[in-house]
Amino acid sequence: MLADGLLFLANETGTAFCIDVESGTVAWREKLGKRFFSSIVGHGPNVVFTDESGQVSVVGCARSFALVAQTKLPDQTYATPVPMDDGLLVRAGASLYYLSAKKTSSTDMTAVESTGC
């Protein structure tokens, strides 16, 4: 994902990267999970990384690493999250989850599983 002159990507070893496009330098590199198969998406001032184990990491869209929120879904996840106005839709296994920020914590998210179509 490209935003504000920064390229965000992740690899099959679970490492996420932020590259400054103009200089070509790595701004940050962090281990965020296991293997990544879903696309990285932007959501407001943040970037969302979802690994195959169901770990969803929200990171600030900036040259320095800042973990905004993180949660672990109970199923494997290969689908790309869908940004909504106040949360994310994530398909994991055979379930659809809606993620939003917890009111009691600045770094946790709460997941609500869909029970039907």
Secondary structure, DSSP 8 states (H G I E B T S, - for coil): -EETTEEEEE-TTSEEEEEETTTTEEEEEEE-SS-B-S--EEETTEEEEEBTTSEEEEEESSSS--EEEEEE-SS---S--EEETTEEEEEETTEEEEEEE-SS-SSBEEEEE----
